[in-house]
Amino acid sequence: MSTLKNLFKHTFVYGLATILPRLLTVLLTPILTTYLDTEVDFGEVSLLFTYMLLLNVILTYGMETSFFRFYNEEGNSQRALSTALWILCISTLIFVLISFLGLKQIATTTNIDAKYWRWVIGVVAFDTLMVIPFAYMRVQGKALKYTFIKLINVVISVGSVALFLMATQKMTATFSWLSSDKVELYFIAFFMASGLTLLLVSKPYFKRISFDSRLLKKMLFYGWPILLAGIAFAVNGAFDKVLLQWMLPLSEDAAKEQVGIYTACYRLAVGMTLYATAFRLGVEPFFFSQAKEKNASEQYAMITKAFVVLGAVALVLYVVLVDIIKPILVTKPSYWEAMDVVPLILFSFFFFGIYQTLSVWYKVTDKTRYGAYISISGAILTIVINVVFIPSMGYMASAIATCVTYAFMMVLSYVIGKKHMPIPYDLKNICLYLILSVGFSAVFFYILRDYFGIGSLPLYLAGITMTAILIGVIWYKEQALLARILRIRKE
């Protein structure tokens, strides 16, 4: 009981640290869709964030997970902290220097103005330098501090964006010293927030330096597959925006416009993204701490089923309510033409969340290279589907590619994992809940939504009925598991 209770406690706290900031960040979507001049501007913001994601993965090169892995070894804690901190510091400084020397070339290659890249490089550098300090808080169990600082970061960034984009429209004289370019203002706000947050978490940098070259070699060896996996994940989760820019048979501005429209509706799938991310933050340290327990396999199996049970209900509910959420997050109807991608992206992140819980076998057995193999296979599949079908299907090809890729990775991880670390998953019921939730969601959105009409009473009655059926089936089959979860919440 204590194990499950501890897991849900960490999932809740770290979930709060993730969900609240992301919910606040999601509030930027209506601001951006309202105050950015065109869909092309939104497309440029989306492309820059894609590059930021890729750069963050490359610049951390698996060091966060390596830090978790080696911190708990006897006598390694201070050396692991210092080694991880300073190697990331050195490599980040090299990145900044090279990037600014090649700024014009970067702008030419990406077809995005260099003035935006100046701020993006700074944000990426600050974010990289914060990775290990935040990881250090997690291993120390300082969840509240972690959450508080994350919230400060988002409040500053969201508040600055809102001030710059909204207030400057009416008080141009007061803010005449600011750039008139709204996209640039957006990244200036994030630069300010990242810089201030780095100051708040910088205390570990002032600890006694105990850099260990031998330990560094171990950490790099452990982390390189995670780097490859991270790049592959970035390709799977974000690079479709860049591929749309490259592959659409349209002018540069028209392609960026399509990227903006696709990204706005992609963000409507935020609910499942938040759920999967919060769960990952809760279970990742837990996986390592439980690895040597006798009943570790049973605990892992229970955790996976708990994720599927709760996620299945969340998926159907979110699809039923998405047309109510839509005008709140995406204010301009011109963006709504990409609504058909929303269920596919929701399915994608549900599959991705399951994959994350299944990935325990290669993390706790130090076989992280298999994670890289699976992720790279997924990245190849993503690129192939996008390249082949974007010219004819546009952004629907990207949504389908994301969904197919995460489903493939989920299945592949399960199949390979059975050979290396057998875990007694309740496969029969997990598959049942997956089929019911995905099936109900697809029927509701792609069939009943058109048949009954968006926002109609019969449509919502149908949605409520589907949700009730799913909950009924789960309650009938999983009373013991649900009772344990409910008791944990009461405690």
RODO-2510 file (C-alpha; in nm, 4 decimals, decimal comma):
residues 491
     n   res          X          Y          Z
     1     m     0,0000     0,0000     0,0000
     2     s     0,2761     0,2416     0,0953
     3     t     0,4455     0,1903    -0,2416
     4     l     0,1363     0,2777    -0,4414
     5     k     0,0569     0,5645    -0,2067
     6     n     0,4080     0,7034    -0,2482
     7     l     0,3840     0,6768    -0,6253
     8     f     0,0572     0,8671    -0,6451
     9     k     0,1868     1,1284    -0,4024
    10     h     0,4896     1,1943    -0,6272
    11     t     0,2737     1,1787    -0,9392
    12     f     0,0393     1,4377    -0,7909
    13     v     0,3114     1,6763    -0,6729
    14     y     0,5284     1,6524    -0,9839
    15     g     0,2143     1,6453    -1,1915
    16     l     0,1148     1,9714    -1,0289
    17     a     0,4571     2,1110    -1,1163
    18     t     0,4026     2,0064    -1,4757
    19     i     0,0308     2,0516    -1,5236
    20     l    -0,0099     2,3979    -1,3741
    21     p     0,2814     2,5494    -1,5688
    22     r     0,1639     2,3858    -1,8880
    23     l    -0,1913     2,4944    -1,8273
    24     l    -0,0641     2,8475    -1,7815
    25     t     0,1449     2,8057    -2,0951
    26     v    -0,1616     2,6794    -2,2794
    27     l    -0,3206     3,0101    -2,1885
    28     l    -0,0681     3,1587    -2,4283
    29     t    -0,2446     2,9851    -2,7161
    30     p    -0,5497     3,2156    -2,7089
    31     i    -0,3178     3,5126    -2,6579
    32     l    -0,1050     3,4118    -2,9560
    33     t    -0,3973     3,3254    -3,1821
    34     t    -0,5569     3,6594    -3,0913
    35     y    -0,2621     3,8995    -3,0892
    36     l    -0,0172     3,7588    -3,3407
    37     d    -0,0943     3,9213    -3,6708
    38     t    -0,1189     3,6094    -3,8871
    39     e    -0,1168     3,2300    -3,8821
    40     v     0,2286     3,2607    -4,0410
    41     d     0,3616     3,4215    -3,7206
    42     f     0,2160     3,1402    -3,5134
    43     g     0,3798     2,8956    -3,7514
    44     e     0,7194     3,0604    -3,6960
    45     v     0,6752     3,0380    -3,3190
    46     s     0,5881     2,6678    -3,3547
    47     l     0,8922     2,5967    -3,5708
    48     l     1,1256     2,7723    -3,3283
    49     f     0,9861     2,5692    -3,0388
    50     t     1,0500     2,2532    -3,2389
    51     y     1,4138     2,3517    -3,2811
    52     m     1,4321     2,4394    -2,9108
    53     l     1,3086     2,0921    -2,8189
    54     l     1,5686     1,9276    -3,0403
    55     l     1,8459     2,1470    -2,9028
    56     n     1,7454     2,0805    -2,5417
    57     v     1,7699     1,7064    -2,6036
    58     i     2,1053     1,7335    -2,7789
    59     l     2,2597     1,9667    -2,5210
    60     t     2,1624     1,7496    -2,2224
    61     y     2,2737     1,4262    -2,4004
    62     g     2,1026     1,1960    -2,1513
    63     m     2,2805     1,3475    -1,8527
    64     e     1,9630     1,3921    -1,6457
    65     t     1,8775     1,0198    -1,6495
    66     s     2,2465     0,9328    -1,6007
    67     f     2,2471     1,1559    -1,2942
    68     f     1,9462     0,9677    -1,1526
    69     r     2,1172     0,6375    -1,2271
    70     f     2,4506     0,7105    -1,0562
    71     y     2,3429     0,9483    -0,7792
    72     n     2,2059     0,6664    -0,5627
    73     e     2,5215     0,4564    -0,5818
    74     e     2,7137     0,4504    -0,2551
    75     g     2,9564     0,7409    -0,2280
    76     n     2,8605     0,8797    -0,5685
    77     s     2,6052     1,1492    -0,4847
    78     q     2,8291     1,4580    -0,4653
    79     r     3,0554     1,3431    -0,7476
    80     a     2,7577     1,2653    -0,9708
    81     l     2,6081     1,6076    -0,9028
    82     s     2,9293     1,8015    -0,9635
    83     t     3,0307     1,6016    -1,2702
    84     a     2,6906     1,6375    -1,4367
    85     l     2,6682     2,0090    -1,3559
    86     w     3,0044     2,1087    -1,4915
    87     i     3,0146     1,8971    -1,8047
    88     l     2,6784     2,0459    -1,9076
    89     c     2,8069     2,3933    -1,8238
    90     i     3,1142     2,3504    -2,0447
    91     s     2,9262     2,2023    -2,3394
    92     t     2,6564     2,4719    -2,3171
    93     l     2,9131     2,7515    -2,3309
    94     i     3,0692     2,5901    -2,6398
    95     f     2,7234     2,5666    -2,8003
    96     v     2,6503     2,9364    -2,7362
    97     l     2,9832     3,0436    -2,8821
    98     i     2,9484     2,8345    -3,1990
    99     s     2,5828     2,9361    -3,2449
   100     f     2,6495     3,3086    -3,2331
   101     l     2,9424     3,2752    -3,4682
   102     g     2,7187     3,0919    -3,7160
   103     l     2,4002     3,2901    -3,6555
   104     k     2,3553     3,4020    -4,0177
   105     q     2,3999     3,0491    -4,1472
   106     i     2,1439     2,9156    -3,8981
   107     a     1,8927     3,1782    -4,0088
   108     t     1,9499     3,0981    -4,3761
   109     t     1,9204     2,7216    -4,3268
   110     t     1,5982     2,7397    -4,1234
   111     n     1,4517     3,0368    -4,3123
   112     i     1,3810     3,2030    -3,9782
   113     d     1,5109     3,5511    -3,8908
   114     a     1,8389     3,5691    -3,6960
   115     k     1,6905     3,8167    -3,4477
   116     y     1,4616     3,5398    -3,3225
   117     w     1,7460     3,2909    -3,3012
   118     r     1,9480     3,5197    -3,0707
   119     w     1,6849     3,4870    -2,7997
   120     v     1,6162     3,1194    -2,8699
   121     i     1,9842     3,0329    -2,8216
   122     g     1,9810     3,2126    -2,4869
   123     v     1,6641     3,0343    -2,3706
   124     v     1,8041     2,6947    -2,4706
   125     a     2,1304     2,7640    -2,2864
   126     f     1,9548     2,8713    -1,9655
   127     d     1,7167     2,5746    -1,9793
   128     t     2,0067     2,3325    -2,0223
   129     l     2,1905     2,4743    -1,7228
   130     m     1,8764     2,4223    -1,5104
   131     v     1,8345     2,0512    -1,5896
   132     i     2,0620     1,9070    -1,3196
   133     p     1,9603     2,1529    -1,0431
   134     f     1,5968     2,0535    -1,0992
   135     a     1,6922     1,6838    -1,1096
   136     y     1,8818     1,7346    -0,7821
   137     m     1,5634     1,8663    -0,6212
   138     r     1,3781     1,5555    -0,7376
   139     v     1,6287     1,3071    -0,5934
   140     q     1,6264     1,5013    -0,2649
   141     g     1,2478     1,4797    -0,2528
   142     k     1,2043     1,8588    -0,2582
   143     a     0,8872     1,8357    -0,4605
   144     l     0,7259     2,1517    -0,3252
   145     k     1,0327     2,3632    -0,3966
   146     y     1,0537     2,2095    -0,7435
   147     t     0,6876     2,2922    -0,8055
   148     f     0,7131     2,6452    -0,6688
   149     i     1,0104     2,7419    -0,8858
   150     k     0,8515     2,5878    -1,1943
   151     l     0,5418     2,7970    -1,1304
   152     i     0,7488     3,1139    -1,0842
   153     n     0,9104     3,0469    -1,4219
   154     v     0,5783     3,0155    -1,5969
   155     v     0,4143     3,3102    -1,4229
   156     i     0,7019     3,5331    -1,5332
   157     s     0,7006     3,4021    -1,8905
   158     v     0,3235     3,4073    -1,9338
   159     g     0,2925     3,7423    -1,7602
   160     s     0,5668     3,8947    -1,9748
   161     v     0,4138     3,7612    -2,2960
   162     a     0,0712     3,8902    -2,1972
   163     l     0,2188     4,2296    -2,1073
   164     f     0,4253     4,2606    -2,4224
   165     l     0,1596     4,1399    -2,6672
   166     m    -0,1490     4,2886    -2,5051
   167     a    -0,0425     4,6038    -2,3206
   168     t     0,1970     4,7247    -2,5880
   169     q    -0,0913     4,7362    -2,8347
   170     k    -0,2518     5,0152    -2,6306
   171     m     0,0502     5,1786    -2,4625
   172     t     0,2979     5,2089    -2,7464
   173     a     0,4527     5,5253    -2,6044
   174     t     0,5253     5,3619    -2,2681
   175     f     0,6798     5,0551    -2,4296
   176     s     0,8514     5,2301    -2,7191
   177     w     1,1878     5,0806    -2,6126
   178     l     1,0614     4,7306    -2,6936
   179     s     1,0789     4,5643    -3,0313
   180     s     0,7721     4,6111    -3,2492
   181     d     0,8028     4,2507    -3,3706
   182     k     0,5539     4,0391    -3,1750
   183     v     0,7316     3,7094    -3,2391
   184     e     1,0543     3,8569    -3,1053
   185     l     0,8732     3,9917    -2,7991
   186     y     0,7433     3,6419    -2,7315
   187     f     1,0941     3,4967    -2,7113
   188     i     1,2299     3,7927    -2,5151
   189     a     0,9709     3,7089    -2,2492
   190     f     1,0902     3,3477    -2,2329
   191     f     1,4525     3,4603    -2,2199
   192     m     1,3783     3,6793    -1,9176
   193     a     1,1905     3,4002    -1,7396
   194     s     1,4612     3,1393    -1,8027
   195     g     1,7381     3,3718    -1,6851
   196     l     1,5617     3,4564    -1,3598
   197     t     1,4743     3,0912    -1,2947
   198     l     1,8360     2,9878    -1,3448
   199     l     1,9332     3,2291    -1,0685
   200     l     1,6803     3,0664    -0,8355
   201     v     1,8174     2,7141    -0,8900
   202     s     2,1867     2,8017    -0,9179
   203     k     2,2855     2,6992    -0,5621
   204     p     2,4296     2,3562    -0,6649
   205     y     2,6827     2,5357    -0,8870
   206     f     2,8386     2,6849    -0,5738
   207     k     2,8976     2,3537    -0,4000
   208     r     3,2461     2,2105    -0,3692
   209     i     3,3638     2,0868    -0,7096
   210     s     3,4386     1,7138    -0,7174
   211     f     3,4569     1,6448    -1,0892
   212     d     3,5227     1,2756    -1,1600
   213     s     3,6461     1,1873    -1,5098
   214     r     3,5953     0,8134    -1,4550
   215     l     3,2396     0,8672    -1,3421
   216     l     3,1848     1,0987    -1,6396
   217     k     3,2809     0,8174    -1,8772
   218     k     3,0255     0,5901    -1,7103
   219     m     2,7584     0,8588    -1,7255
   220     l     2,8254     0,9338    -2,0915
   221     f     2,8238     0,5639    -2,1780
   222     y     2,4938     0,5192    -1,9940
   223     g     2,3494     0,8357    -2,1436
   224     w     2,4350     0,8084    -2,5129
   225     p     2,1441     0,5742    -2,5921
   226     i     1,9177     0,8135    -2,4020
   227     l     2,0490     1,0956    -2,6210
   228     l     1,9621     0,8994    -2,9347
   229     a     1,6247     0,8108    -2,7859
   230     g     1,5662     1,1752    -2,6955
   231     i     1,6449     1,2942    -3,0465
   232     a     1,4150     1,0277    -3,1833
   233     f     1,1410     1,1343    -2,9409
   234     a     1,1837     1,4950    -3,0501
   235     v     1,1502     1,3826    -3,4109
   236     n     0,8409     1,1793    -3,3249
   237     g     0,6777     1,4513    -3,1165
   238     a     0,7706     1,7778    -3,2847
   239     f     0,9736     1,7469    -3,6035
   240     d     0,6578     1,7028    -3,8090
   241     k     0,6249     2,0833    -3,8011
   242     v     0,9613     2,1212    -3,9722
   243     l     0,8749     1,8480    -4,2222
   244     l     0,5505     2,0294    -4,3025
   245     q     0,7498     2,3452    -4,3704
   246     w     0,9833     2,1531    -4,6016
   247     m     0,7442     1,9115    -4,7734
   248     l     0,4218     2,1033    -4,8348
   249     p     0,3959     2,2025    -5,2036
   250     l     0,3264     2,5634    -5,1055
   251     s     0,5063     2,8948    -5,0787
   252     e     0,7180     2,9489    -4,7653
   253     d     0,4574     3,1710    -4,5972
   254     a     0,1694     2,9395    -4,6918
   255     a     0,3580     2,6423    -4,5481
   256     k     0,4234     2,8289    -4,2220
   257     e     0,0545     2,9180    -4,2097
   258     q    -0,0358     2,5474    -4,2293
   259     v     0,2165     2,4761    -3,9548
   260     g     0,0481     2,7388    -3,7369
   261     i    -0,3006     2,5997    -3,7957
   262     y    -0,1842     2,2434    -3,7268
   263     t     0,0023     2,3443    -3,4098
   264     a    -0,2954     2,5349    -3,2678
   265     c    -0,5175     2,2258    -3,2915
   266     y    -0,2301     2,0002    -3,1830
   267     r    -0,2251     2,1992    -2,8586
   268     l    -0,5899     2,1098    -2,7997
   269     a    -0,4628     1,7612    -2,7138
   270     v    -0,2870     1,9088    -2,4116
   271     g    -0,4982     1,7072    -2,1648
   272     m    -0,3456     1,3701    -2,2495
   273     t    -0,0001     1,5238    -2,2817
   274     l    -0,0219     1,6594    -1,9281
   275     y    -0,1470     1,3291    -1,7899
   276     a     0,1306     1,1249    -1,9538
   277     t     0,4016     1,3729    -1,8523
   278     a     0,2845     1,3988    -1,4911
   279     f     0,2760     1,0208    -1,4608
   280     r     0,6285     0,9911    -1,6039
   281     l     0,7684     1,2416    -1,3571
   282     g     0,6124     1,0457    -1,0740
   283     v     0,7210     0,6972    -1,1803
   284     e     1,0743     0,7572    -1,3128
   285     p     1,2494     0,7941    -0,9746
   286     f     1,0144     0,5275    -0,8353
   287     f     1,1236     0,2730    -1,0974
   288     f     1,4856     0,2976    -0,9875
   289     s     1,4082     0,2948    -0,6154
   290     q     1,1983    -0,0241    -0,6471
   291     a     1,4308    -0,2111    -0,8836
   292     k     1,5828    -0,4327    -0,6113
   293     e     1,2552    -0,5161    -0,4352
   294     k     1,1253    -0,8719    -0,4584
   295     n     0,7843    -0,7676    -0,5888
   296     a     0,9159    -0,5031    -0,8313
   297     s     0,7668    -0,6755    -1,1391
   298     e     0,4201    -0,6928    -0,9825
   299     q     0,4436    -0,3247    -0,8865
   300     y     0,5411    -0,2269    -1,2402
   301     a     0,2502    -0,4269    -1,3838
   302     m     0,0044    -0,2628    -1,1441
   303     i     0,1355     0,0847    -1,2287
   304     t     0,0929     0,0255    -1,6016
   305     k    -0,2653    -0,0920    -1,5598
   306     a    -0,3434     0,2029    -1,3323
   307     f    -0,2161     0,4388    -1,6024
   308     v    -0,4316     0,2723    -1,8693
   309     v    -0,7435     0,2624    -1,6511
   310     l    -0,7290     0,6308    -1,5603
   311     g    -0,6089     0,7347    -1,9055
   312     a    -0,8861     0,5492    -2,0867
   313     v    -1,1562     0,7412    -1,8994
   314     a    -0,9681     1,0702    -1,9394
   315     l    -0,9353     1,0122    -2,3150
   316     v    -1,3064     0,9605    -2,3780
   317     l    -1,4077     1,2504    -2,1546
   318     y    -1,1640     1,4868    -2,3252
   319     v    -1,2854     1,3930    -2,6743
   320     v    -1,6469     1,4457    -2,5656
   321     l    -1,5656     1,7916    -2,4275
   322     v    -1,3140     1,9072    -2,6905
   323     d    -1,5609     2,1302    -2,8777
   324     i    -1,6326     2,3154    -2,5532
   325     i    -1,2599     2,3552    -2,4854
   326     k    -1,1817     2,4581    -2,8455
   327     p    -1,2984     2,8239    -2,8474
   328     i    -1,1361     2,8842    -2,5085
   329     l    -0,7872     2,7808    -2,6190
   330     v    -0,7959     2,8644    -2,9907
   331     t    -0,9828     3,1889    -3,0340
   332     k    -0,9819     3,2342    -3,4111
   333     p    -1,2109     3,0010    -3,6123
   334     s    -0,9567     3,0147    -3,8972
   335     y    -0,7416     2,7745    -3,6939
   336     w    -1,0220     2,5206    -3,6457
   337     e    -0,9867     2,3668    -3,9885
   338     a    -0,7335     2,1223    -3,8403
   339     m    -0,9706     1,9861    -3,5705
   340     d    -0,9608     1,6386    -3,7230
   341     v    -0,6061     1,5932    -3,5940
   342     v    -0,7070     1,6315    -3,2278
   343     p    -0,8247     1,2730    -3,1530
   344     l    -0,5227     1,1302    -3,3335
   345     i    -0,2866     1,3373    -3,1202
   346     l    -0,4765     1,2375    -2,8053
   347     f    -0,4411     0,8706    -2,9020
   348     s    -0,0731     0,9313    -2,9702
   349     f     0,0040     1,0636    -2,6239
   350     f    -0,2015     0,7900    -2,4603
   351     f     0,0121     0,5324    -2,6420
   352     f     0,3232     0,7315    -2,5539
   353     g     0,2326     0,7298    -2,1860
   354     i     0,1895     0,3521    -2,1932
   355     y     0,5240     0,3214    -2,3690
   356     q     0,6858     0,5240    -2,0890
   357     t     0,5568     0,2866    -1,8226
   358     l     0,6628    -0,0147    -2,0306
   359     s     1,0122     0,1314    -2,0734
   360     v     1,1024     0,0440    -1,7138
   361     w     1,2683    -0,2820    -1,8229
   362     y     1,5544    -0,1220    -2,0147
   363     k     1,6075     0,1597    -1,7649
   364     v     1,6456    -0,0479    -1,4499
   365     t     1,8528    -0,3168    -1,6258
   366     d     2,0949    -0,0598    -1,7755
   367     k     1,9966    -0,1694    -2,1283
   368     t     1,9154     0,1814    -2,2418
   369     r     2,0480     0,1064    -2,5887
   370     y     1,7200    -0,0753    -2,6542
   371     g     1,5334     0,2448    -2,5782
   372     a     1,7462     0,4110    -2,8450
   373     y     1,6751     0,1307    -3,0940
   374     i     1,2998     0,1564    -3,0358
   375     s     1,2989     0,5358    -3,0553
   376     i     1,5126     0,5458    -3,3683
   377     s     1,2828     0,2927    -3,5341
   378     g     0,9914     0,5188    -3,4453
   379     a     1,1710     0,8267    -3,5783
   380     i     1,2392     0,6533    -3,9098
   381     l     0,8725     0,5556    -3,9334
   382     t     0,7682     0,9140    -3,8537
   383     i     0,9917     1,0610    -4,1224
   384     v     0,8886     0,8063    -4,3864
   385     i     0,5139     0,8560    -4,3328
   386     n     0,5496     1,2348    -4,3307
   387     v     0,7731     1,2516    -4,6365
   388     v     0,5534     1,0157    -4,8389
   389     f     0,2125     1,1544    -4,7456
   390     i     0,2528     1,5258    -4,6558
   391     p     0,2465     1,6394    -5,0216
   392     s    -0,0975     1,4819    -5,0708
   393     m    -0,2499     1,4808    -4,7194
   394     g    -0,0904     1,7839    -4,5523
   395     y    -0,0988     1,7981    -4,1733
   396     m    -0,3282     1,4923    -4,1473
   397     a    -0,0267     1,2881    -4,2556
   398     s     0,1689     1,4295    -3,9632
   399     a    -0,1060     1,3443    -3,7142
   400     i    -0,1402     0,9912    -3,8512
   401     a     0,2380     0,9464    -3,8417
   402     t     0,2513     1,0499    -3,4753
   403     c    -0,0289     0,8101    -3,3813
   404     v     0,1098     0,5136    -3,5761
   405     t     0,4619     0,5720    -3,4456
   406     y     0,3718     0,5793    -3,0759
   407     a     0,1493     0,2731    -3,1149
   408     f     0,4375     0,0929    -3,2870
   409     m     0,6850     0,1907    -3,0141
   410     m     0,4439     0,0803    -2,7420
   411     v     0,4017    -0,2659    -2,8952
   412     l     0,7711    -0,3029    -2,9791
   413     s     0,8779    -0,2165    -2,6237
   414     y     0,6385    -0,4761    -2,4827
   415     v     0,7561    -0,7481    -2,7205
   416     i     1,1282    -0,6884    -2,6608
   417     g     1,0799    -0,6331    -2,2876
   418     k     0,9248    -0,9786    -2,2420
   419     k     1,2594    -1,1344    -2,3363
   420     h     1,4755    -0,9212    -2,1052
   421     m     1,2560    -0,8578    -1,8006
   422     p     0,9282    -1,0513    -1,7878
   423     i     0,6601    -0,8437    -1,6148
   424     p     0,3147    -0,9934    -1,5464
   425     y     0,1056    -0,7320    -1,7264
   426     d    -0,2699    -0,7901    -1,7359
   427     l    -0,2572    -0,7781    -2,1142
   428     k    -0,6136    -0,8961    -2,1722
   429     n    -0,7794    -0,6173    -1,9731
   430     i    -0,5292    -0,3509    -2,0769
   431     c    -0,6078    -0,4230    -2,4424
   432     l    -0,9812    -0,4202    -2,3670
   433     y    -0,9634    -0,0724    -2,2106
   434     l    -0,7482     0,0530    -2,4969
   435     i    -0,9895    -0,0746    -2,7617
   436     l    -1,2955     0,0616    -2,5825
   437     s    -1,1492     0,4076    -2,5154
   438     v    -0,9950     0,4593    -2,8586
   439     g    -1,2979     0,3055    -3,0327
   440     f    -1,5545     0,5145    -2,8430
   441     s    -1,3488     0,8309    -2,8992
   442     a    -1,3116     0,7694    -3,2737
   443     v    -1,6825     0,6878    -3,3210
   444     f    -1,7875     0,9933    -3,1219
   445     f    -1,5613     1,2405    -3,3013
   446     y    -1,5493     1,1148    -3,6594
   447     i    -1,9024     0,9717    -3,6936
   448     l    -2,1508     1,0948    -3,4302
   449     r    -2,0142     1,4483    -3,4287
   450     d    -2,1094     1,4899    -3,7946
   451     y    -2,4291     1,2863    -3,7657
   452     f    -2,5837     1,4699    -3,4690
   453     g    -2,4093     1,8055    -3,5178
   454     i    -2,1392     1,9788    -3,3116
   455     g    -2,2710     2,0916    -2,9732
   456     s    -2,6083     1,9168    -3,0037
   457     l    -2,7809     1,7543    -2,7062
   458     p    -2,8036     1,4066    -2,8681
   459     l    -2,4292     1,4179    -2,9336
   460     y    -2,3466     1,4855    -2,5692
   461     l    -2,5964     1,2248    -2,4504
   462     a    -2,4152     0,9742    -2,6715
   463     g    -2,0824     1,0852    -2,5271
   464     i    -2,2066     1,0528    -2,1685
   465     t    -2,3413     0,7054    -2,2466
   466     m    -2,0090     0,5908    -2,3934
   467     t    -1,8198     0,7272    -2,0946
   468     a    -2,0590     0,5552    -1,8516
   469     i    -2,0203     0,2218    -2,0332
   470     l    -1,6414     0,2452    -2,0173
   471     i    -1,6453     0,3365    -1,6466
   472     g    -1,8890     0,0531    -1,5793
   473     v    -1,6684    -0,2041    -1,7494
   474     i    -1,3599    -0,0803    -1,5653
   475     w    -1,5396    -0,0763    -1,2300
   476     y    -1,6689    -0,4308    -1,2849
   477     k    -1,3234    -0,5649    -1,3665
   478     e    -1,0968    -0,3476    -1,1522
   479     q    -1,2764    -0,2918    -0,8239
   480     a    -0,9737    -0,3989    -0,6231
   481     l    -0,7354    -0,1657    -0,8069
   482     l    -0,9774     0,1282    -0,7979
   483     a    -1,0437     0,0712    -0,4281
   484     r    -0,6692     0,0897    -0,3590
   485     i    -0,6381     0,4124    -0,5574
   486     l    -0,9394     0,5658    -0,3828
   487     r    -0,8056     0,4684    -0,0400
   488     i    -0,4766     0,6333    -0,1289
   489     r    -0,6568     0,9551    -0,2210
   490     k    -0,8412     0,9519     0,1136
   491     e    -0,5183     0,8939     0,3031
***
